[in-house]
Amino acid sequence: MARFNKVSAELLDELKKVLGEKGVTVDPEKLQTYQTDEEGNPYWFRTPEVVVFPKTTEEVAAVIKLANKYLVPITPRAAGSGVACGAIPVYHGIVMELDKMDKILKIDEDNLYAVVQTGVRTSVIQQECKQRGLLYAGDPCSADSCQIGGNVATNAGGNKAVKYGTTRNQIYGMKIVTPTGDIVDVGARLQKCSTGYCLEQLICGSEGTLGVVTEITLKLRPLPPYKFDLVAIFDEDAKAFALPNKILKAGIEPTSIEYMDNKALKMCSNFCKVTLPHVEENCCYVIITVESFDEDELDKKMEKISDLCDDMGAVDVIQADDRIWGCRRQFAEAARDIDIMFVAEDFVVPLDKIAEITAEVPGLEEKHGIYTVTSAHIGDGNIHVLPLNKDGLSPEDWMKKMAGFHKDLFEKVYALGGKMSGEHGIGYKKLVDFKRCTPPGEYKMIRAIKKALDPNDILNPAKIVDLEDSI
Ligand SMILES: Cc1cc2nc3c(=O)[nH]c(=O)nc-3n(C[C@H](O)[C@H](O)[C@H](O)COP(=O)(O)OP(=O)(O)OC[C@H]3O[C@@H](n4cnc5c(N)ncnc54)[C@H](O)[C@@H]3O)c2cc1C
């Protein structure tokens, strides 16, 4: 703590000179709203001393220079939909809210790219592209609320990652402000590049620790006009988990392969007030989307997938309508409705290890006395097991229980060649687990990068690594 100063009257004056009175708030009521992101456990909450609202890259740079001058930590924040406590100001200081930088600067329909400011809502980009017959392929379930800058910072995934990859696969380049306040363009609108380090990819997924992203050049694609959505219903999880590899091996490039266990289906159908087929028979779902530019090709793929599902012992294969996709998209909200302190696990394993790792969950539930629901982007091995604090433990006790659960869970995940986060990031919440699970050589490199780019540890300290921590 001693390494940082409190926000002083002089710093506030200087911030107001840069941003104007309206660009700076110390109103205690407003500060309270920035004490957390999607996190509901007060154990993690930290209130900033000041929140600033820059409107330009130059203003971002000026604020970061001031933060360095006064040695006050600064936490970038987009929509605050993150689930890793990434936007929580651990050491208080300044929160930099980026939602005023919300313009789409360009959509080039001929050359398939867009230039957007950091604070544009992801669904707005999707819709603007769709209206032009184009696809922006980043599609987190939170698209209606999150911002593109937050997606870049977390390397957000989502339902279409199995075909199009995560956010890092959607970017050409970006404008950033470094932790020392320099404005730098990283990446370029090129199809290939072996020219030095790939800095745009380093920034992507760095969770606001290596730079503040202010502008992004995004890749666009032509929008496939045809698509189908199926749900394959299974009476055993193991059968469902074997399906993704079969589909991929058959040469069908699905856009999504999503799994929901029976507990998740019951929770979500209750929350969405819909009835879903076969749920009372304790079945699980695999939702599959395929898109195509050719209707005949699409029909053939649909037939092939139906056959594969039958071969794998599906109880039923039906069309996945809005009701079913609605339940999938509301998974996190349905969990929150039951328990505001639910934990969104996000581990990722090789496709052939999905069955093995999920088979461990009931044993862990029993050992730690917890209840979980599961959905998964099983097309890319990314599993969301959500422990729910059904017994109403206190924030501290729930935290302790989760620490024990994580120790066991991540040990198994890493033993199978997996990692603790497929799309949500490490943030503050998994800081300790990340250090414990990451091989020392890799951890040392990550720490060295942070130290080299941010000598004062000003930008989002205690996220991913905490430089205060001796290695
Ligand atoms: C209902 C729900 C569904 C979700 N579904 C998905 C999903 O399908 N896939 C998925 O990946 N995630 C999902 N999430 C998690 C979350 O929406 C993503 O992590 C998202 O990318 C966060 O964006 P945000 O704009 O809310 O960022 P914030 O939460 O505000 O910030 C996230 C992190 O990025 C940093 N940051 C923000 N903006 C910048 C910037 N401009 N420059 C540098 N750093 C910055 C912050 O410091 C923080 O560390 C879901 C969350 C909810 C609540």
The ligand as an SDF file (V2000), in Angstrom:
LIG
                    3D

 53 58  0  0  0  0  0  0  0  0999 V2000
  -24.4690  -11.9270  -18.3180 C   0  0  0  0  0  0  0  0  0  0  0  0
  -23.0160  -11.9540  -18.6770 C   0  0  0  0  0  0  0  0  0  0  0  0
  -22.6090  -12.7350  -19.7420 C   0  0  0  0  0  0  0  0  0  0  0  0
  -21.2570  -12.7770  -20.0990 C   0  0  0  0  0  0  0  0  0  0  0  0
  -20.8850  -13.5320  -21.1610 N   0  0  0  0  0  0  0  0  0  0  0  0
  -19.6000  -13.5570  -21.5410 C   0  0  0  0  0  0  0  0  0  0  0  0
  -19.1980  -14.3440  -22.6610 C   0  0  0  0  0  0  0  0  0  0  0  0
  -20.0040  -15.0100  -23.3110 O   0  0  0  0  0  0  0  0  0  0  0  0
  -17.8920  -14.3380  -22.9910 N   0  0  0  0  0  0  0  0  0  0  0  0
  -16.9700  -13.5990  -22.2920 C   0  0  0  0  0  0  0  0  0  0  0  0
  -15.7920  -13.6180  -22.6390 O   0  0  0  0  0  0  0  0  0  0  0  0
  -17.3260  -12.8500  -21.2290 N   0  0  0  0  0  0  0  0  0  0  0  0
  -18.6040  -12.8050  -20.8370 C   0  0  0  0  0  0  0  0  0  0  0  0
  -18.9740  -12.0490  -19.7600 N   0  0  0  0  0  0  0  0  0  0  0  0
  -17.9570  -11.2680  -19.0240 C   0  0  0  0  0  0  0  0  0  0  0  0
  -17.7750   -9.8060  -19.5290 C   0  0  0  0  0  0  0  0  0  0  0  0
  -18.9450   -9.3340  -20.1550 O   0  0  0  0  0  0  0  0  0  0  0  0
  -16.5800   -9.7070  -20.4580 C   0  0  0  0  0  0  0  0  0  0  0  0
  -15.4020   -9.9610  -19.7230 O   0  0  0  0  0  0  0  0  0  0  0  0
  -16.4400   -8.3440  -21.1580 C   0  0  0  0  0  0  0  0  0  0  0  0
  -15.4240   -8.4280  -22.1280 O   0  0  0  0  0  0  0  0  0  0  0  0
  -16.1430   -7.1980  -20.1990 C   0  0  0  0  0  0  0  0  0  0  0  0
  -16.3830   -5.9940  -20.8860 O   0  0  0  0  0  0  0  0  0  0  0  0
  -16.7280   -4.6540  -20.1160 P   0  0  0  0  0  0  0  0  0  0  0  0
  -16.9340   -3.6240  -21.1610 O   0  0  0  0  0  0  0  0  0  0  0  0
  -17.8520   -4.8350  -19.1950 O   0  0  0  0  0  0  0  0  0  0  0  0
  -15.3690   -4.4220  -19.3270 O   0  0  0  0  0  0  0  0  0  0  0  0
  -15.1090   -4.1170  -17.7770 P   0  0  0  0  0  0  0  0  0  0  0  0
  -15.7620   -5.1360  -16.9350 O   0  0  0  0  0  0  0  0  0  0  0  0
  -15.4140   -2.7040  -17.4840 O   0  0  0  0  0  0  0  0  0  0  0  0
  -13.5280   -4.3030  -17.7160 O   0  0  0  0  0  0  0  0  0  0  0  0
  -12.9610   -5.5790  -17.8800 C   0  0  0  0  0  0  0  0  0  0  0  0
  -11.4310   -5.4630  -17.7950 C   0  0  0  0  0  0  0  0  0  0  0  0
  -10.9380   -4.7260  -18.8990 O   0  0  0  0  0  0  0  0  0  0  0  0
  -10.2110   -3.5730  -18.4790 C   0  0  0  0  0  0  0  0  0  0  0  0
  -10.5490   -2.5350  -19.4540 N   0  0  0  0  0  0  0  0  0  0  0  0
  -11.7800   -2.1120  -19.8030 C   0  0  0  0  0  0  0  0  0  0  0  0
  -11.6990   -1.2260  -20.8010 N   0  0  0  0  0  0  0  0  0  0  0  0
  -10.3890   -1.0810  -21.0920 C   0  0  0  0  0  0  0  0  0  0  0  0
   -9.6710   -0.3150  -22.0400 C   0  0  0  0  0  0  0  0  0  0  0  0
  -10.2800    0.4790  -22.9010 N   0  0  0  0  0  0  0  0  0  0  0  0
   -8.3260   -0.4120  -22.0560 N   0  0  0  0  0  0  0  0  0  0  0  0
   -7.6780   -1.2310  -21.2000 C   0  0  0  0  0  0  0  0  0  0  0  0
   -8.3120   -1.9790  -20.2820 N   0  0  0  0  0  0  0  0  0  0  0  0
   -9.6490   -1.9020  -20.2360 C   0  0  0  0  0  0  0  0  0  0  0  0
  -10.6710   -3.3090  -17.0640 C   0  0  0  0  0  0  0  0  0  0  0  0
   -9.6690   -2.6590  -16.3160 O   0  0  0  0  0  0  0  0  0  0  0  0
  -10.9260   -4.7230  -16.5720 C   0  0  0  0  0  0  0  0  0  0  0  0
   -9.7130   -5.3020  -16.1800 O   0  0  0  0  0  0  0  0  0  0  0  0
  -20.3060  -12.0080  -19.3630 C   0  0  0  0  0  0  0  0  0  0  0  0
  -20.7350  -11.2230  -18.2950 C   0  0  0  0  0  0  0  0  0  0  0  0
  -22.0590  -11.1940  -17.9480 C   0  0  0  0  0  0  0  0  0  0  0  0
  -22.4780  -10.3300  -16.8100 C   0  0  0  0  0  0  0  0  0  0  0  0
  1  2  1  0
  2  3  1  0
  2 52  2  0
  3  4  2  0
  4  5  1  0
  4 50  1  0
  5  6  2  0
  6  7  1  0
  6 13  1  0
  7  8  2  0
  7  9  1  0
  9 10  1  0
 10 11  2  0
 10 12  1  0
 12 13  2  0
 13 14  1  0
 14 15  1  0
 14 50  1  0
 15 16  1  0
 16 17  1  0
 16 18  1  0
 18 19  1  0
 18 20  1  0
 20 21  1  0
 20 22  1  0
 22 23  1  0
 23 24  1  0
 24 25  2  0
 24 26  1  0
 24 27  1  0
 27 28  1  0
 28 29  2  0
 28 30  1  0
 28 31  1  0
 31 32  1  0
 32 33  1  0
 33 34  1  0
 33 48  1  0
 34 35  1  0
 35 36  1  0
 35 46  1  0
 36 37  1  0
 36 45  1  0
 37 38  2  0
 38 39  1  0
 39 40  1  0
 39 45  2  0
 40 41  1  0
 40 42  2  0
 42 43  1  0
 43 44  2  0
 44 45  1  0
 46 47  1  0
 46 48  1  0
 48 49  1  0
 50 51  2  0
 51 52  1  0
 52 53  1  0
M  END
$$$$
